């Protein structure tokens, strides 16, 4: 989270004087993209491992 510039806030409603800046929005989007990229890489790795397993067992 910190790598993408995401600031960790306390749970609950933000204070009334809390302003969301463009930088905060950009950092939030960068964080979301980084998480999705990470998930895609994980799934690709799992698919590769499954393909290798199936080819070694002679199923595919």
N, C-alpha and C positions, 0 to 999 in steps of 0.2 A: 504494500500500500504506500509506504513512504517513498519507494522508488519512483512511482508515477506521480508523486507530489500530492497524494491524498492526505488531507488532514483528518485525524481521528477526533470526532466530537463525542461528547457525552450523549447518552440516549435521552430521548424526550424532545419536547418542543424547543426550538431555538429561541433565544431572546428576541424581543421586539425590535431592537436596534441592529439585529443581525442582517447583514447585506451579503448577497451572493454576487460575486464579481465575475467578470468574464474569465479571469484566470482560474477561478474555482470551478467554473463550468468546464473549461478546457481540461483541467486536471482530472475531473470526474470522468470525462469521456475517455481520456488516456488510460485511466485505471480500468474502466469497463473493457476497452479494447485489449489491454494487456491480459486481463483475466480470460477473455474469449480466446485470444491467441494461445494462452497456456492450455486451455481446455482442448482446443483443436490439436495441439501437439501431443497431449496425453492420449487422445482418442486415436490419432495416427499411430502412435507407438503401440497401443493395445491391438490395433488391427494388424500391424506388422508381426507382433508376437503371436497372434492367433494364426496368421497365415503360416508362419514358420512351424508352429506346433502341428497344424493340420498337414503340412507337407512332410514332416518327420514321421507322423503316424500313418502316412499313406492314404489319407482321406481325400486329399485334393492334389 
